[in-house]
Amino acid sequence: MDFQFPAINYLFMVAGITAVALAVISVNQSKSTMGRLWTAVMVSFSIWAFGELIANMGTTLAWQLGFQRLVYLGVVCAVTSWLLFAIHYAGHERWLSRSVLSLIFVIPVCSLVMTATLDMHSLLYSSADLVERDGYLVLQLEYGVGFWVQIIACSYLYTLLGSLLLIRASMHRPRIYRGQSVLISTAALMPFIPNVMYVVGVDLAGGFDPTSIFFVVSALLVTLAMQQFQFLTLTPMACELVFENINIAVITASMDDRISDANPAFIDIVKRDRSALIGLSLADVFRDSFDGRALFRETVRWQGRLTKKSDGRLFDVSCIPIIGFRKNKLGYLVLMNDVTLVQKALDEINRLAGGNLLRDKWQRSELQLDLPEIDPNERD
């Protein structure tokens, strides 16, 4: 059998290599379910692009039609992973009960079965032929009812639902996350228009399906989101419910100790923009603005006291883990309570008492006060 290599295959190659590279990057950042789902999206994109490349190289109907199975595997897995990723990103994991997951997977599984057995029926393609265009043999298809069910009820619906979830989530998140959601949503919608045009018969690329090529641009947008917002390593928290109104400083951090958000009280203390804090190491921020000699860290728990370098204010620091719907740790809250006035009062009582009884807050147990013991592990 002879082979062909149309010019568009170079673009398919670029798309496939880009998707593989992003999948590798995502693996290194996929500590959360959301990150692992995005890795699945990028792996599916690479299967899709390389499937198109290999299919276009053949000069027989059996070759090109046979490798449509690989293309469909990439397409179906990509849109399904995309919808699940969007649900997790929007914080709606609670939706994913067994019945809902079963419903989500019905059409994708049926589509893959239908594709694997396409030689035995005409549900997917009612007819398939090779035609010559610009010196290359191109697959010309007449679509069956199964194709329309798959592309409308799965490919288009899942892509649109996922994008709408991201857009809706961005409207209820702090402003820092909105640019992230817009970038990812644009990346998801970008291949939509050229795919519709190809399906209805508009010749955009000499008869070849150019949809996966547009994922090159999509991948670049996602790369920007990853680098600027670190969206796979930082779990977006629903901080709008508590952050804006609580009068003590609160920081949300991911499990790898990176700041994912901070409330106005903390921003006022450190005098830095919220956007500048996102993604920074919590230890580095503490080091820059506070004297942390009385601060201790046990695994991911910060405990102790910080002293503000500029004005000497004192803050007691404690941590509370953030537990997800499935009882997994998503990150933790760092609470900073201003105890400057309390410490001054204790120091004054100590001075009037003429002793060292209350010199240090950690020595208050010597007072024999009837205070309940608090087990710090009870919060874990």
N, C-alpha and C positions, 0 to 999 in steps of 0.2 A: 504493500500500500504506500502511495506517495503521501508526503506531508506538506502542509502549507504553513506559512507564518505571516499572517496579515499584520499590518502596522499597528493595529489596535492591540495586538497581543503584548506589545511593549508596555502599554498602559496597564493592561491586566497584570503584567509582571510587577510593575511598580506598586500597584494596589495590593497585590498579594504580599510582597516583601514588607511594605509598610505595615500591613495588618499583623504580620508575624512579629515584627519588631515591637509594635505596641502591645501585643499579647505577652511578649517576654517581659516588657516593662511592667505590665499589669500584674504578672505573677509575683514580682518582687514587692508589690504594694497590696496584694489581695489578702490582707489579714481578716477582712470582714466578709460577710456573705455578699454584700454589695460589690466589693472588689472582685470576688470570685465570679460573680455573674457578668461583670464587665469583661473579665478575661474570656469568658465563654463567648461573649459577643464578638470580640476581636478574633478569636480562633475561628468562629463561624464565618466572619468576613473573609479571612484568608482562604478557607475552604472554597467559598463562593468564587473568589477571584481566580484562584488557580484552577478551579473546575472549568471556568469559562475559557481560560488560556489553553488548557489541554484539549477541551472539546473543539475549539476553533482550529487546532492543528491538524485534525483528521480530514480526509477527503472522501470518506464513505458515510452513508447515512447511519449505518450501524455504530460507527465510532462516535459521531457527533450526538446521536440520540442516546447512546449508552452513557456518555459522560454527563448528560443532563441529570442523571441520578446524583452525581457528586455536586452539581450546581444546586439542585433542590435541597440536598442535605445541608449545605451552607446557608441557603436562604431561610429555610424553616427553622433551623437552630438559632440563626441570628435574630429573627423577629421575636421568637419565643423568649430567648434570653433577654432581649431588649425590654420586653414588657415586664418580666420579673424584676429586672434591674430597676426600672422606673418605679415599680410598686415599693421596693425597698428604699429607694432614694427618697420617695415622698413620705416615708414613715408609715406605710399601710401594710406592714407585714401581717397584721392581724387578719387581713382579708384572706390570706393564703391558707385556708383550711383545706382538708383533704378533698372535699367536694369541689371547691373552687379550682384547686390545682388539677383535678381530674377533668374539669370542664375546659380549662385552658389548654390541656394537652390533647384533647380529643381530635381536633382538626389537624394539628401538626403531625400526630402519629398516623392518622388516616392518610395524610398527604404523602408521608414517606412510604407507607405501604403501597399506595397507588403509584408512586414513582418507581418503586422497586419492581413492580409487576406491570409496567407500562406496555410490555410486549404482548400482554394477555388481554388487553381491553383498549377501549378508545375513550375512556373517561377523561384522561389528561389531554391527549391530542387526538382529534378526529382524523387528522391526516398529517403526514410529515414527509417533506421532500427536500432535496438539495437543489439550489438554484445558483447560478454563477452571477456574481456582481463584482465589477472592477477586478476581474481575474481571479477571484477567490470563490470557493464553494461555501454557501451560507445556508443554514438550516431555516427552512420556511415551514411554519406550523399553522395548522388550523386547530383552535383550542376547543376542548370538550367541556362539559359541564363541571367536571371535577376540577379543572384548572381554574374556572371562575370562582368556584366555592373556595379554593385554597387562596387565591390571590386577594379576594375581597374579604372573606371572613377570617383570614389569618394574616397574610403579609401586610395588607393595607390597614386592617383594623388594629392589629397589635402595634404597629408602628405609630399610628395616630393616637391610640390610647396612651401609649408610653410617653409620647411627646406632650400630650395634654396634661398628664400627671405631673411632669416636670415643670411645665409652665405654671400650673396651679400651685405647686409646691413653692415655686420661686416667689409668688405673690404673698405667701405667708411666712417667708423666711427673712432674716435680717438682710439688708441691702447687699452685703458682701457676697451672698450666695446667688443673687439674681443674675449676675453676669455669667456665673457658672452654668446655671440652668439654661440660659439663652444660648450659650455656646453648644451645649450638648443637644438641645432641642433642634437647633439649626442643623447640626450634624446629622441628626436622625431624619429630618424632613428633606434634606438636600437631594438624596437619590429618588425621592418620591415622584417628582415631575418627569424626569427622563424615563423612568420605568413605565409610567402611564402612557407616555408618548410612544414608547417602543411597543407596548401591548396593543395599542389601537392602530399600529401600522405606520407611524411616522418614522422615516428613515433618518436616524441621527448619526449612525456610524457604519454606513455601508452594509446594513442588514444585520449587524451584530448587536447584541444587547449590551449597551454601555453602562448599565446601572451600577455594577460593582466598581467601575472606574471612579464614579463620583464619591465613592467611599475613600478615595485618596484624600480629597479635600475634607471630607468628614473626619477622617483620622487626624488630619492636621489640626482641626478645630478641637477635637478631643485632647490631643496632645497639649494644646494651649491651656485647656481647662485643667489638665493634670498638673502642669508645671506652675500655673498661676494660683490655683486654688487647692491643689493636692486633694482632689475629691475622692480618691480611693483610699487614702490613708486617714482621712478625717471623716468621722461619721457625723453628718449634719444633725444637730440636736434641735428639738423643738423648744429652743430657749426663749422664744418670744412670749411664752406663757409666764415666765417668772423673772427673766433678766431685767426687763425694762423698769420694773417697779420695786424690786427688793432693794433695801437700803444698805446692805452689806455687799462687799466686793465678791463677785462670783465669776469663776472661770470654768469653762468646759474644756476638757482635754481628752484626746484620744488615748488608747492604751499604750501607744509609743511615746507619750509625754509631749505631744504637740498641741498647741492651743487651737481649738476649733471655734471658740467664741468667748466673748467677755462682756459683762454688763456695764452700763454707764458708770456705776460706782468704781469699778476697777479702772476703767479708762480715765476717770478723773484723777485717780491716785497716781497712775504712772505717766499721765500727760502724753499719751500716744494715741494715734488714730486706730480705730478698730481694724481697718483693713491692713494696717502695718503689723498688727499682732497675730493675725491668722497664719497658722503654719509654723510659727516660731516655737523653739524649745522653751518650755515653761521654766526650766532651770536657768536658761540664759536671760529671760526677762526678769526673774527674781534677782539674779546676779547684778544686772544693770541698775536696778532701782532700789534695792534693799540690801541691808546688812543681814545675811542669813546665817550667822554663826549659831543662833539658837534654833535653827530649823533642821529637822531630821527627815529622812526619806527611808521608808521601809517598803520594798518592792515598788508599787505605784502609789503609795500613800504618803502624802506630805503632812507632817505634824510639827508643831512647835510655834516659834514666834519670829516675825520679821520686823525689822526696824527700818523705816523709810529714811534713806540717806539724806534727803534734802531738808526735811523738817523734824525728823526724830519721832514721828508717830509710830505707835506700836500696833501690830496686828497679830492676833492669834490665828493660826492656820489649821484647818482640818479638811478632811476629804470624805466624800460620799460617792460610792460607786453608782454608775448609771446602768441599770439592768434592763435588757431588752425584753420583748414579748416572750421569747423562748428561753428566758432566764440566763441569757449570755451577757457578759459584761461588754457594753459598748464603749465605755470610757469612764470618766469620773468628774465630779464637781469639786473644785477647790474653793472653800469658803474662807474669806479673810474678814475677821471681825475686829473693828477698831477698838482696842482696849486701853488707849492712851489715858483717858480720864480715870478709868478704873485703877490702872497702875499708879497714877499720881495719888489717888486717894489712899491706896494701900501704903504707898511710900510715906504719905503724911501721917497715917496712923502709926506706922512703924517709928517715925521720928518722935511723935508725941509719947509713944510707949517707952522710948529711950533704949530700945533693944534692937536686935536683929530678927525679931520674931517673924516679921512680914517682909523681910528684905527681898526675898525672891518668891515669885508666885508658885514656884514648884515646891516651896517649903510649907505651903499652907496646911498640909496634912498634920503638921506638928500642933495645930490648934485643937486637934481632937474634935473638929466639927462633925456633926452627924450628916455627912454628905453621901449620897448613893454612889456606889462604885459603877463606873461605866466601862464595859468591855468594848474596846475599839473594834474587836472582830465581829461584834454583833451586826455591824452595818454591811459586812461583806456578803 
